[in-house]
Amino acid sequence: LTAQIFTPYLKDNLLKAVGENGVVPLSAAPDPLKILTNNAEIATWGADGLPADQVSIENGTIVSSSARWPLLIDPQLQGIKWLRQKESAPERNLQVVRLGQSDLLRKLERALENGYTLLIENIGETLDAVLNPVIQRAAIKRGKKSYVKIGDTEVEFHKDFQLYLHTKLSNPHYPPEIQAEATLINFTVTAAGLEDQLLALVVRKERLDLALLSEDLVKQQNDFTIKIKELEDNILFKLANAEGDITEDVELIEGLESTKKIANEIAVKQVLAASTQAQIKLTSEKYRSVANRSSLMFFLMNDLVKMHTYYIYSLEAFTTVFYRGIDLVPNVLLTEDAPPLPDGAPEGTVAAEGKPREATDAELAARCVVVINSITRTVFNYIRRGLFEMDKLTVATILTLRIAVNDNTLTSEEVEYLIEGKMSPDPGNMGPLSEWLPTSIWPRIKALEGLKRFAGLGDSMQSDSDEWQKWFDSEMPEVAKFPGDYQKSLSAFDRLIVLRAMRPDRVTTSLRSWIDEMMGKEYVFQKPFDMAATFAETSNQTPTFFVLFAGVDPTPWVENLGKEKGVTFENGNFKNISMGQGQEKPAEAVVESFAKNGGWVMLQNCHLMQSWVPKLERLLEVVQENAHPDFRCFISAEPPPIASWKNMPESLMQGSVKVANEAPSDIKSNITRGWANFTHDRIEGCTKKTEFKACLFALCWFHSIVLGRRRFGQQGWSRKYSFNTGDLTICANVLQAYLEANPVVPWDDLRYIFGEIMYGGHITDAWDRRTCNSYLSVLVNDQLFNGLELGPGFRSADPTTLDYEGYLTYVDEKLPADSPTMFGLHPNAEIGYLTNW
């Protein structure tokens, strides 16, 4: 039947459609946007704040043309900003509500009856069942009117009613019924779109004159487009409604002449504006590299949520940090050479200053490099402050790799070899290597031959087996000499790839060296946490979120800073609330009061109040609209036990300044951080400052050792003891008191108090206690003043020649690289945790 009837039928009708020449009639470039919208409407959206990139325009078209109610997935809040402006006309009477709001149903009924716009913002992954009839458009027809049932009430369904749904969630999971009844539109910013937006922000910061002129021209062009559309519609309306002979209609002809005149004027202005815009664009493009790097940094931030739910950031928060990075680079006023003084000028005559001039291309390129480095460093430090200790090197590595690929220093294929550790499915025979090389490594070596510079690596290893065995067995292969020509031909990154294949236990150490070489020391070594600097980044709109760890208490940081700024409990402008059952209402009252009158509120252990925290998030949004300049909100919570779990609202985490001041695992970071708990004045205030400096530094070294041993697992301590900064500071107080109360240093008393009471108070295992006391017997004795060896290659400094800052410099210059031997452990002690991928 198909062959006899249907196929001939199709052929006949196709021939009729395509004609004799057999060409299907198609437009030159079919574009759905031209069918669904026009340039004038797009210009109107641009004027209302819709970004000008292609994806945003397509999203705007779907929102405006969809028959179903739009549901905007809008984590960067660009979509809702545009919608608020788009629907701001008085006749639309935009109503903005949230689920759970007491007057939601009343506003919904009023909007349905009068044809208003209703925007339900910040919805979660579920909707109230009472909204289902409206979302499904389950209208009941009665005569000429339609009604919809809301609960037990039937409400008239006005034809002009418009509903918008909006969520801040970046990756929501909605049930099938919502996906079927609503149009899901992803307003998440794209890389190209964000780069253009950031370029505009950079130009606005660097060349405000160009930015303002460009904005005026864009607005002018949008107005011209809208005006021409109005004129065309007006002409068509007049022609359609003209009566009789239109050549005798004087009013119509005069109107057409006026329209033609206006259109010609607009055309001339558009040509001039287009020429000026082209010049502005040419200058703006010179800042493209800054926008490109900034876009890369944002999408790095955006991807970190895959590692942990606490690592989530908003575009607004990024923009603030981005501006700070630019502001840290001083703007130098460039001037032309001043004209020379005329002959015979009186003595003391000052030459006139040169006129300001624009930067040359070379000067501009140099400034862009400085700005790029400043933005990268500022954003990375902002991210790193909120990272867990175990993730800091990972994020630094991801950043370095992305920058290298973006700058064409590395290829994606090379990066894959480092990250994936590729294996060859058919590695072949190992030959003499089988005597010493583990069989699991050989497939990785053969896989490296996929890169041109490693071609023949397997054969080379077989021919120089003894040399490669020597390299493989060395304690630090990352610095050992490679056999053959590979020592000269391989770059630092190539060495990383080889280590990844053959000695994965040394990749971590080598990564730090490579990042230091590529990016700088500050990307590997983090300075001690500075509460005052963190506070300077906050505002009455930005809460501070502290991540709680065992032995880490942010309360003293906030209280001590508050005392410096006159914010204390005694003054009535500081309140510390430990959240628990029954504390919700007092906390809400304090937040509202301090937001109105100024003050600091600290809400601790919010992870215990997961059902209430969304209310806190909404309360902060409300009070921050008119918050007092001195209002600050500090929040603390423990992270969830599994990284993918959520115990805090996304939007609260996105906008907050996050602080995860977890104790580091390396000696240098720990001793620097421990020494930072004290000040120059504290040392100078001791009557025996020479003894105090030497003993305090030894105490900080001991503190770093006991903290650092935890990373070795059972080889470090048999249990996870919660040694913390409080132990160090209390021991320092005891040390100072005992030094001032005794004519000589009471070494035995100090060792007993430190090892049996303070630090020993945490210890429950007898062997661990013995280890702790052994450290103290070696480190705390009278040899401290005579260059006592604190660790292999590191001796105690001379306290008579160094001040507070001198000790920090001494650590920076003299401390050897971190290794198990610094803790008194065997070099192989670190293999376990370094290979725990």
N, C-alpha and C positions, 0 to 999 in steps of 0.2 A: 504493500500500500504506500509506503514511504517513497520507494523508488518510482512508482507509477504516477503518483498524484502529487505528493508534497514537494519532492525535489524539483519537478518541472515548474510547479507553481512558484517556488522561490526564485528559480532562474528567470522566469518571465517577469516577475515583479522587480527583480534586481536590474534587469536590462532596461526596464522602463525608467527606473530611478537614475541610473548612471548615464543613460543616453547612448548614442551610437558610438561615441569615442571611448566609452567604457571608463570614464573618470568619475569617481565618487565626489559629489559636491561637498567640499569642506572649506571652512574658512582657513586663512593662511596660518593663524596661530590660535587655536581654540583655547580660551581662557575662562574658566568658570567665574572668576571674579568680575569679568566684564558683563556677564549675564546677571549676576546677583547684586551687583552694586555699581557705582560710577565714581569718577574722580572727585566730584563735588562732595559726595558722602564720605569718601575716604579722607578728604581734606578736613571735613567737619570733625571726624574722629580724631585726626591729628591735633586739631585745635583743642579737643577735649582731653588730651593727654595720652592717647594711645600711641605706643612706640611705633616708629616708622618702618620697622623691619617687616619682611614678607610674611613671616609666621604670625605676627601680631595682627596684620591686616587680614589674613585669612581667618584668624580667630574672631576678629570683629565682624567679619562678613557672616560667619556661622551664627554668632550671637544674634545678629540683626535679622537673619533670614530663616532661622530654624522654626519649624512648626511646634516643636516640643520646647518645654522650658529649659533654658540653659543652666548647666551646673559647672561652674568655673573652678578648675583646680589651679589655685593661684598662690603658691607659697611666697612669691616675691611681692604680692599685693599690687601688681601693676594693673591687673584686670579690674579689680574693685575700684581702684582710683579712677580709672576711665569711666566705669559704669556710673559712679556717683556724679561725675561731671556731665555725662551724656544724658542722664535722667533728671538733671537738676532744674529743668524748666518748671515754672509754677504750676502749669496745668497737669504735669505728671505727679506732683505732690509725693515725691519719693519717700517711702517709709522703710527705714533700716531697722531690722529686728534680729534677735538671736533665738535659737531654740531654748526653751526653758524660761523665757522672759514672761513676766506675769500678764502683760497686755498684748501678747502675740496674737491670740485669736481675735481680739477686738480690732486690732489694726488690719488683720487679714480680712475680716468681714467688711470693714469700711473700704478697703482697697478694691475688693471684689465688686461691691455695689456701685462704686463711683468711677471705676476704671483707672485707678491709680497704679503706680509701680510699687511692688513690694520686693525688697532685697533681704534675704535671710543669709546673714554672713556667718562665717566661721563655724560651719556645721561639722559634725564628726562623721563617723562612718555609718550612722543610723539616723533615721528621721522619725518624728512622731507619727503614729498611725493616723492621727486626725488630719494630717496634711495629704494623705494618699488620694482622696477624691479630687483635690485641687491639682496635684501633680499629674494624675491620670486624666484630667479634664473630664471627669465623669459627670457631665452636665445632664440635667433632666429638662427636656423641652416642654414648655407649657405656653401654648399660643406663640407669640412672637418672642417671648423671653425665655432665657435659660437660667436654671437654678442648679446650685451645687450644695451638697449636704456636708456641713461641718459639725461633727458631733451629732446633736439632736436638732440642730437648726438648719433650715434651708435658706441659703443666701443667694440673691440674684447674681448671676455671672455676667458682668459687663464685658462687652466685646473688646474694650480697650485695656482691660486688665493685663498687667505684665508681671510675671514672677521670675526672679533671678535667684539661684542658689549659689552659694560661694563657700569654699573651704580653703583653709591655709595648709592643709595636709599635703605633703609633697608626693606621697604615694598611697592614696586611700584605696580601700577595698570595699566597694559598694555591692550590696546584694543584686541579683539579676533583675529584680523588679524595678529598682531605681535606674539601673543602666538602660532598661528597656523604655522607661517612661520619660527620662530626661536626656538631654543632649550633653554629654561630657566633653568639655573643651579644656585642653591643657594649655594654660597661660604661663607655664614655666618658661623662664627666659632662655633663649638660645644663645650659643656662643657668638654667632655673627651679630645678632641683635644687641647683645650686651656690649660687645666691643664698640659698636657704633654709639651706644649710649654713653659709655665711659669716655670715648673720644670727645664727645660734646662736653663732658664734665671737666676733662683735662684742659681743653681749650678755654673753657670758662674760667678755670683757675689761672692758667698761664697767660691767656690773651682775652681778657674780659671784653675789650672793645670789639674784637672779632665775633665773640659769642653773642653779644647783644645785637650786633648788626645782622648776624645770621638768623637769630630768632625773629627779628623784625621782618626780614625778607621772607622767611618761611611763612610767617603769619600773613604777610602781604600776599604771597602767592596763593595760600589757601583761600584768603578772602576773594582774590581775583577769580579763582576757579568756581567758588560758590556763586559769585556775582554773575559770571558768564552763564552758569546754569540757570539762574533766576531769569536773566534776560531772554534766554532761549525759550524757557517755559512761558514767559510773558508774551513773546511774539506768537508762539503757537496758540496760546489762549485767545489772543486778539483776532488772529486769522480765523480760528474756528468759530468765533462768535460774531464775526463781521457780517453785516446784512447788506444786500444789494451789491453794487459795483464797488469793489475795494479801491479802485483807482480814483474814485470820487470821494472816498472817506478821508477828509483832511486830517482828522484827529489820529486816525490809524497811521497815515503816511508820516505825520510829524513824529509819532511815537517810534516808528521804525527808523526814521532818520536819527532820532536821539539815541536809540539803542545802538545803531551802527557807529555813531560817534563815540559813545562810551566804550564799545567793544574795541574800536581802533586805539583809543587811549590806553586801554588795559593791555592790548597787544604790545604797544611800544614799551610800556612800563615793565611788562613781563620779560622782554628781551634785555632791557637794562638790568633788571634784577637777576636774570639768569647769568649774565656776564659777571656781575659782582659776586654771585654765589660761587661761580667757578673759581674765582680768585681766592675767595675765603676757603673753599674746599682744598685748594692747592696748598695753602698755608697750614690748614688743619691736619692734612695728611702727614705732615712732618712729625706730628705727635702720635702717629698710628702705633709705633712700637710700644709706647707707654700704655695705650689702651689694650693692645694685644697681651702684654704681660699681666695687666690687671685683670683681664677677662680670664686668663689662665689661672690666676690666684683664686678668683671667685669659684670657678668650677672645681678646683682642688678642695676648697672649703665645702662646697656642695656635696662632694662625693664622700666626705669623711663620715657621714652618717651611716654608711655601710659598715664602718668599723665599730661604731658604738652610737646608741641613740642620743647620747649627750653631745655628740659632735655635730650639732646642727646650727646653722647660721642663716640669718635673713640678709636679703640684698641691702636693706637699710643699714644694718650693722656693718656690712662690708663697706658700704659707701662712706660711712663715718671714718673707718680705719683708713680707707683709701685717701680721703682728704687729709688725714693726719700725716700720712706718708709724704704727701706733696708739701704740706706746710713745714715739714722738718728740713726741707731744702730751701735755704734762703734765696730770695729773688734778687739778683744783682742788676742794678740799673746800668745799662750800657750807654755810653755817650761818645759823640764824635770828638776827634782831637781838637783841643781848644786853639783858637787862632793865636799866633805869637804876639807878644807885646810890641807896639810900635816903637821905632827908634826915638830916643829922647824921653821915654816915659819916666815920670818921677820914681824915685826909690820907694819901695814898699808897695808899689802898684801890684794888685793881684790879677792874674790872668782870668779872663771870663771862662766859666765852665762850658764844656762842650754840650751841644744839643743832644737830647736823647735820640737813640737810633735803634733800629731793629737788629736782632741778632743775625749773624751770618749762618749759613747752613751748617758749617763746621761747629760753631758755638752752640747752635740749637741741638745738634746731634749729641754733643758732649753733655749738655744739660739733660737731655732725655735719658742718657745712660745713668746719670746721677739720680734722677727722679725714679727711674725703674728700680735701681738698687734700693732706694729708700722705701718705696712702696712694698717691694718684695720682703725686705727685712721687717718692716712694721707689721704687715699682715701675718707673716710667719710667727713673729713673737706673740701676736694676739691669739693665734691658733694654739701655739705651743703652751701658753699659760693654762689652757683648759684641757690639755691632753694628759692621759695617764702616762706614767713613766715608761711603761713597756711599749707605748706607741710612738714615742717622740722620734726615735731613730727611723722608724718606718715612714712617718710622715715626711721627715727631712729627705729621705731617699726618694719618695714619690715626687716631691717637689723638684729635686735636682734632676731626676730622670725626665720629667715633663718639660722642664726648661731646656734641657739638652736636646730633646726631640724637637721641640718648638723652634729652637735656634739652629736646627740641622747639624748639631754637633754629633748626635747619635741618630741611628735609624731605629724604627720600631722593631725591626727584626733583631737587632743587637740587644735591645732591652728585653725582648722575650727570652733570649738565652739566659740572661741573668735571673729573671723572675721565675721562669718555668723550670729551669734546669733540664733542658730537653735530653731525651734518651734515644739512641739509635735502635730500631727494632731488630737489626741484624748486624751486630758489632763485629762478628768474625772472631778469629783466633787471637788470643792475647800474647802468645809466644813467651819470651823470657819474663814478661811482666807478671805472669801468673805466680811467680815465686814470692812477690811482695805486694802486689796491687790487689785490693779487694775486687771480686768479680762484679760487684754492683756499680763500681765506678767506671769500668771499661766502656759500657754503652754511652755514658755521658761524654767521655773523651771522644768517641767516634762521632757523636752528634755535633761536637764543636767543629768538625771538618766541613760542616755546611757553610761556615763563614770562610771567606777567601783567605784571610790571613792565618787561619788554622789548618789549611789544606795540608795533608800529610802529617798531622800531629801524631797520630797513632804510630805510623812507621818511624817517626823521629824518636818517639819514646822507646820503641822496641830496640832501636839501634844504640841509643844512649841510656840503656836501662839503669846502669849504676848511678849516673848523674841525676836522673829523674827520681830514683829512690832516695838519694841524699836530700833532694829538695822536698820530696813528699814527707820525709821523716823529720824535717827540721821543726823546731818549736815555733818559729814565726816565719812561715813560708811567704807571707805577704811582703816581707822585706828581703828574703833570701834571693840569691842570684839564680835566674832561670838558666837551664842548660842550653847550650848552642846559641844560635842567633836570636832566640826568643827574648833574651835579656834586652837587646837593643830595639827589636821590632815591635814589641808589645807596649801598648799604652797602659795607663793606670786602670782604665775601664776593662781592657783586655785581661789584665791580671785578675780583676774581680770575677770575670767569667770563668777563668781557669780555676780559681779558688772555689767558686760555686760548684764546679763539677768534681773537684778532687779533694778539697779540704773545706767543706762547708762550715766547720767549727771556727774558721778564721775569717769568715766573710764579714761578721759584725765589726770586728776591729778594722778590717780593710775598708769597709764602707765609711767609717768615721773619717779615715784619712782621705778618702776620695772626695767626700762632701766638703771637708776642710779645704782641699785643693781647688775644687770647683766653685764653691759658694762663699767660703770664708769660715773662720773659727767660730763666729757667733751662732752658726747654724748647727754646731755640734755641742758646744759648751754653753749651758744656760746660766745666766747670772742668778744669784739668790732672789727669791720673791720679794718684791718691793710693794708694800701695801699702799704707800703714798702715791706711787706712780700709777698703780691700778685705779686708785680713787680718782685721780685726775682724768681718767678716761670715762668715768661714770657721769651720770646726770640725773636730774629728777625724772627723766623718762626711761632710764636704763637701770634695772636691778642688777645686783651682783650675786652670782650663784657660786657658792663654795661646795666643792665635792669633798665629802667626808671620807677619811681613811682611818684605819687603826692608828692611834697615836697622833693624829692630826686634829687640832682644835683651832678653828679660825676666830674664836671669840676674842682672845687677847689681841690679835691683829687689829680687829675693828675697835675694841675698847681703847687701845693705846693711841690709835690714830684719832679717835674721838676726843681724847683728853687734850691732844695737841691743838685741836680745832674748837675746843670749848663745848663739845657735845658729850655730855655725861648723864648718868642716871640722876645725879644730884641736881643738875640744872633742869631736869624735866624734859630734855629733848633727846633722850636715848632710852630705848626699851628693848630688852632681850627676852624673847618668849620662846620657851622650849615647847614645841607643838606636841599635842597629845589630846586625849579625849576631853572635851569641854573647853578647849582653848580657841575654838574657831571664832566665836563672837568677840572675845577680848582682842584677838589678833586683828579682826576686821575693823574694830573700833579704833585701835591704835593707828592702823594704816590710814584710815579716813582722817583722823585727827592730825597726824603728822603731815599728811599730804596738804592739808589746809593751812597749818600753822608753821610747818617746818620741823624737821627732826629726823633721826635715824631709827629705823626699826629693824631688828634682827630676828628672823623667824627660823628657828633651828629644827633639824630632824623632820623636814617636810615629807620625807619618804614614808613616814608613818601615817600621813593624812592624804593618801592618794585620791580619795573621793572628794576631798575639800579643795585640793590644789587648783582644779579648774575654776572654782569660784574666786580664788585668790587671783588667778590670771585675769579674769574679767574685771575684778575690783581694781587691779592695778591699771588696766586699760582706761577705766572710767576716771579714776582720780588723777591719772597722769595728764589728762587734757588741761587741767588748770592747777597743776601741782605747784607747791611752793618751791622756789629755787633751791632751798636747803633740804628738801625732802630726799631721803635715800632709803632704799629697801635692800637688805641683805638676806639672802636665803641660803640655807645649807641642807644637804640631803646626801644620803649614801647612794652610790650607784646600784643599779639592779644587778643581781648575781649573774645574769646572762646578758651579753652585750646587745642582743637584739630586742630585749624586753624594754618596755617603756614604763617609767614611774613618775614622769613629769610631762606636762603638756608641751607639745612641740613649739607653740608660739611663745611660751614663756622662755624656753631654752634658746629659741632663735635670737631674741633681742637682748638677752642678758650678757653681761661680762662674766665669763666662766673662769674660775680659778680652781685648778687641781694641783695643789702644792704638795704632792706626794714626795716622800723622801726618795732621793735618787739612789742608784745602786753603786755608782763609782766613787772612789775616794776623793777625787778632786772636787766634784760638785758638792759632796757632803761636807768636806772640811771648809770649803768656801762659804757654804750655807750656814754651817755651825758658827764660824768666826763672825758672820754677819749679825748674829744675835747680840753681839757686844759692840761697844763703841770706843772711840779714842778717849773720850772723857771718862768712861767707866774704868779703863786701865790706868789713866793718869790719876784717877781719884783714889787709887789704892796706895797705902803708905809703903808697901813693898812691891813696887810695880815691876821690878826686874824679875823677881821670883814669880809674881802673878802672871806676867806675860809668858814665861817659859812653861809654867804648869798649865795655864789656860790653853795654850797651843797643844800641849801633849794631851789634854783632856779632849779637845776638839778632834785630834787624830784618833784617839781611842773611840770616841763617839762614831767617827766615820767608819772605823774598822768593824764595830759591832753591827752597824747598820748594813754595811756592804756584804758581810758574811751571809746575810739572809738569802742573797741571790744564788748561793751554792746549794740551796736545799738542805738535805740531811747532813751533807758534809760541812755545812756552815754551822747551823744550830739544829738540834734535834727537834725543836718545836719553833713555831713562828711567834717570837716574842715581840711585843709592841713597844720596843724602845722608841722614844720620841724626843722632841726638842725640849720638852719640860724637864726630862732627866738631866740634859746638858746644862740648862740654865740654873736649876737648883744646885747641881754639883758645883757650878761656878760660884754661886752665892756661899756655899759651904767652904769652898776653897779660899775665897777672900776673907771670910770670917776667921778661919783657922790660921791663915797667914798673919793677920793683924793681931791675933790673940796670943801668938807664940813667938818666942825670940828666934827659933830656927824652924825650918819647914818640917812639920810632923808627917813624914812620909807614910809611916805605918797606919796612922789614923786615917789619912786621906784614902789610902788603898782600901782599907776596911769599909769606910763609908761608901765609897764609889762602888766597890765590887760586891759587898754583901747587902747593902741597904738600898742604894739608889738603883743602879742598873741590876744588881743582884736580886732586887725585889720582884723583878719580872720573871726571873729564872726559876724553873721547877726541877730541872734535871741536874744531877750531881756532876756529870761530866761537863755540861755546859758551864756550870758555876766554876769548875776547875779551869776551864778555858778562859773565862772572863778574868779570873784572878791572875792567871798566868800572863795575860796581856798587861795587866796593871803592874805586876811585879817587874816587867821588862821596861815599861814606858814611864812609870811614875817613880823616879828615884833621883839621887843627887847628880847623876851623870847628864841630866837634862841641860846643865849649864856648860857641859864640856863636849858638845857635839855628839850626843847619843844617837845611835842609828835607830830611827823609828821604823824604817823599812829598808829593804835592799836598795842601796843607792840614794837614800834620803835621810839626812841627819837633822837633828834639831838645830834651829837657828840660834845665833848668839843674841840673847835678849837685850844685851847692853847696846847693840848697834841698830836694832830694828824697832820702829814704832808700829802702830796699828796697821797702817797701809803697807808698811814694809813687809809684814808677814804675808799679806796677800800677794805681793810681788814675788816674794821668795817661793811661795807655793806655785805660782804661775811659771816661774823660770826653772825651778830645781826639781819639782816633783816628777818622777819617772812615769812612764805609761802604766796604766792599770793592768795588773796581772795577778794571778792567784798567789804568787810568792810574796806580794805586798801584804797579804793577809796571813802569811805563814803556812800556806797550803801548797800542795804539789801542783806543778804547772798543768797537769791533766785534770785538775778539779773542775775547770770551767767547761770541759768538753760536753758534759751532760746538758747544761742549760743553753749552751751556744748552738747545739744541734737539735734542740727541741723546737722544730719548725711547726 
